[in-house]
Amino acid sequence: MTATLKVAVIAGEVSGDLLGADLIRSVKARYPGSVELMGVGGEALEAQGLTSLFDYSELSIMGFTQVLKKLPKLIARINQTAQAIIAAKPDILLIIDSPDFTHRVAKKVRKQLPNLPVINYVCPSVWAWKEYRATAMLSYVDHVLALLPFEPEAMRRLGGPPTTFVGHRLSVDPDVLAVRQKRAERSLPAKGEAKTILLLPGSRSTETTRLMEPFREAAKAFVERNGPTRFVLPTVPRQENRIRELAATWPEDIRPEIGIDSAFKWNAFARADAAIAASGTVILELALAGVPTVSVYKTDWIFTMLSKRVKTWTGALPNLIADYPVVPEYLNEVVRPGSMLRWAERLASDTTERRAMLEGYALVQQRLHTDAPPGETGAGILLDVFNARRQQG
């Protein structure tokens, strides 16, 4: 009889929770025995059998000022998680994204359980800044599962752990693919018809607070120059009240239609003529769905001071994947309504800018293609690492 495979898993964000659940589902399909989970995660991993040590939304923090503010509690959660994993003595540890938390836990666990194999799902952005992290990972990570096609070469160049490009879940997401198909079949509004602009000010309170004001001014200017326009704004439940409160101050003719459920979001993606979006994974989501967009972001003051240490030439994932500027992006003091307005105008009409962006999106889609789904490839690697370590004794 095959022994139970005990997997410790740590996910600190919604995206990581989804990635982890997808991979664990594939592990269960491949492993001949039962699979037992412990660690930290959300609803998706809990559906796979995880009882989270605490509410993982506590880890959803962004920006240096937020991290400093919550540092004592963060340290306590790191210690709690590490001690729980050490006590459980799992067969393998899977850490997913959120490196400020997951990697600190992994280092503590590895000191006490030196033979425990550790898989890191989502390559840290060592190619963007803090390159020394690549070699540091050698002491506590056995294999990295990368979402982006250029990351294995970057890790090899920087002397990091073995890294495999498994693919990005968004490239095979059925909702994204369905929207892309719908958009391929639709036409832009005829002259004189109202356009639809998708607004995505971020999923964190700091992001929305900084961006809703320039979004309002851009929307106001768009209507002044182009006439009646529909604005749609999908958000997440935890930000709904804040978004509605901020949007209530907007003039009625530009007040966006707001929704929080998945159906609203994908319908907004399908019918939008262009988007203005906070920089992040959503920019890649828009690219894979075929929605022309301009990327904007405002960071906290500490990150602004440290931004010179960032090595990468762009913050937009489609640009990094295509290796040229597909999506225009504006950061901090150059986040101006006039720029957003003019890009939205060009991208919401049949222009050379729109056609060039859609051509770039096609390249991004091509480069993210894999023969097998990410979760299946990742599960195979996880089990290979586990079996290799077990054979070593």
Residue, then its C-alpha position, 0 to 999 in steps of 0.5 A: m500500500t502506497a504511503t500518504l503523501k504529506v504536502a505542506v503548502i503556503a500561498g499568500e495571495v488569491s492568485g497563489d491559492l489558485l495556482g496551488a489548488d490547480l497543482i495539488r489537483s494534478v498531484k492527486a491525479r498522479y500520485p497512487g496514494s492519498v494526499e494530505l495537506m497542511g499550511v496556509g492558503g485560501e478557498a481554492l486550496e481548502a477545497q483540496g483539503l487544506t485547513s489553513l493555519f490562519d486567514y491568508s488575507e492577512l498576508s495580502i499587503m503591498g508597498f514598503t510602508q504597509v510591510l513596515k506597519k504590519l511587520p510584528k504580526l508578519i514575523a509572528r505568522i512566519n514563526q507560527t507557520a514554520q513551527a507548524i510545518i517543522a512539527a508536521k514533518p511533511d514529505i515536501l514543501l510547496i511555497i507559492d509566490s509572496p516571497d517576503f513571507t513564503h521564502r522566510v518560512a522555507k529558510k526556517v523550515r530547511k534549517q530544522l528539516p535539511n532533507l525536506p524537498v522544497i518547490n517554489y512555484v512562481c519565480p521571484s522577480v530576481w531578474a528585476w531587482k535584488e539579483y543576489r536572491a537567486t543564489a541565496m535560494l540554492s540553500y532552501v529551494d530544490h526547484v523553481l516552477a516559472l510562469l514566464p518563458f524567460e525566467p529559466e534562462a534568467m535564473r541560470r544566468l544568475g546562478g539560482p536553483p533549477t528552473t522550469f517554465v511550466g506556463h501561466r494559468l491565465s494562458v489556459d484559463p477558460d474565461v480568458l479564452a472565452v472572452r478572447q473568442k468573443r472579442a474576435e467576433r465583435s466589431l468596434p462601435a460605429k461612428g457616433e455610438a457610445k464607446t465602453i471603457l474598462l477601468l481597473p484601479g487595482s485590488r488593494s485599498t492603497e492602489t484604488t485610493r491613489l488611482m481613482e482620482p486620475f481615473r475620474e479626471a481621465a473619464k471626464a476628459f474622455v466624455e468631453r472630447n468624445g461624447p457619452t461613454r460607458f465606464v465599467l469597473p469590476t472590483v473585488p468584494r473587499q474593495e467594493n465599499r471603498i470603490r463605491e464611496l469614491a465613485a459616488t463623488w464622480p459626475e453622474d455622466i461618467r459614474p462607472e457601472i461597478g460589479i464584483d462577481s466573476a460574470f460581471k468582470w468577464n462581461a466587462f472584458a468582453r464588451a470593453d473597447a479599451a482599458i485603463a488599468a493598474s499595473g500588475t497581473v491584470i495587464l497580462e490578463l487583458a493581453l491574453a483576453g485581447v483588450p487594448t490597455v494602458s498601464v498606470y501605477k502609483t507607488d508608495w514613497i519608500f518604493t519611489m526612493l528605491s526604484k533606481r535599484v530596479k533593473t528591469w526596463t518595464g513593469a508590464l508583463p506583456n512587454l517582458i514576454a514580447d521583449y518590446p513595448v507592447v503596452p504603454e505604461y505610466l508611473n507615479e508623477v507621469v500618471r496624468p489624465g491627459s495621457m490616459l485619455r489620449w491612449a484610451e481614444r487611440l485604443a478604442s478606435d481602429t488605429t495603428e496603435r490598436r492594431a500594433m497592440l493586438e499584434g503584440y498580444a498575439l506574440v505574447q499568447q504564442r510565447l506563453h503556449t505550452d503543450a501541457p497545462p501548468g498544474e500538470t507540468g508542475a505536479g510532475i516536477l514536484l513528484d519527481v523531486f520527491n521521489a529523487r529525494r526519497q531514493q537518496g534516503 
